[in-house]
Structures are given as structure tokens and as C-alpha cells.
Amino acid sequence: MNVNNKAAVPGEFLAGLPAPEATVEDAEGRPIRLRDLWKEGPIVLVFMRHLG
């Protein structure tokens, strides 16, 4: 566990730290920028592993 709330290695993501700028797809496959979502309030990213 990283108690300093700082990335220990490049590319590491930790709760509470800003996410890097990225474009993701919404549920309908349309691209959306994280910065645009952030304007509306906090964001929760959920990563699901596709096993098919």
C-alpha cells in the first residue's frame, strides 16, 4: 500500500490523484473526454475485463 498518495512507478493510478487526460467511449461507443465529464462533477472509472 502506498501511504504517500503518490505514484510509486510511472503509470500507476491511485485513488485521489488526478487522472491523466484521456478519451474514453461511453456506453453507446461515442468518444468522450474525461475533462468534459469532470466539469459536471467527480468521476468514477470502472474497468471491466472482457473474457471473450
C-alpha positions as CSV (number, residue, x, y, z in Angstrom):
1,M,0.0,0.0,0.0
2,N,1.3,3.4,-1.0
3,V,0.8,5.7,2.1
4,N,2.2,8.8,0.4
5,N,-0.7,9.0,-2.1
6,K,1.9,9.5,-4.8
7,A,2.6,7.2,-7.8
8,A,5.4,4.8,-6.9
9,V,6.0,3.9,-10.5
10,P,5.3,5.8,-13.8
11,G,1.7,5.0,-15.0
12,E,0.5,3.9,-11.5
13,F,-3.0,5.1,-10.7
14,L,-4.0,5.8,-7.1
15,A,-7.3,6.9,-5.6
16,G,-7.4,10.7,-5.0
17,L,-4.8,11.6,-7.7
18,P,-5.9,13.3,-10.9
19,A,-6.4,11.0,-13.8
20,P,-4.3,11.6,-17.0
21,E,-6.1,13.3,-19.9
22,A,-7.8,10.6,-21.9
23,T,-10.7,10.0,-24.3
24,V,-12.9,7.0,-23.5
25,E,-16.1,5.6,-25.0
26,D,-19.5,5.9,-23.4
27,A,-22.0,3.0,-23.2
28,E,-23.0,3.7,-26.8
29,G,-19.5,3.8,-28.1
30,R,-19.2,7.5,-28.6
31,P,-15.9,9.2,-27.6
32,I,-15.9,11.5,-24.6
33,R,-13.0,13.3,-22.9
34,L,-12.6,12.9,-19.2
35,R,-12.0,16.6,-18.8
36,D,-15.6,17.2,-20.2
37,L,-17.0,14.8,-17.7
38,W,-15.1,16.4,-14.8
39,K,-16.9,19.7,-15.5
40,E,-20.1,18.0,-14.3
41,G,-18.6,16.7,-11.1
42,P,-16.4,13.9,-9.7
43,I,-15.8,10.8,-12.0
44,V,-15.7,7.2,-11.1
45,L,-13.9,5.0,-13.7
46,V,-14.7,1.3,-13.7
47,F,-12.5,-1.1,-15.7
48,M,-14.1,-4.4,-16.7
49,R,-12.1,-7.2,-18.1
50,H,-13.6,-8.8,-21.2
51,L,-13.0,-12.5,-21.1
52,G,-14.5,-13.4,-24.5
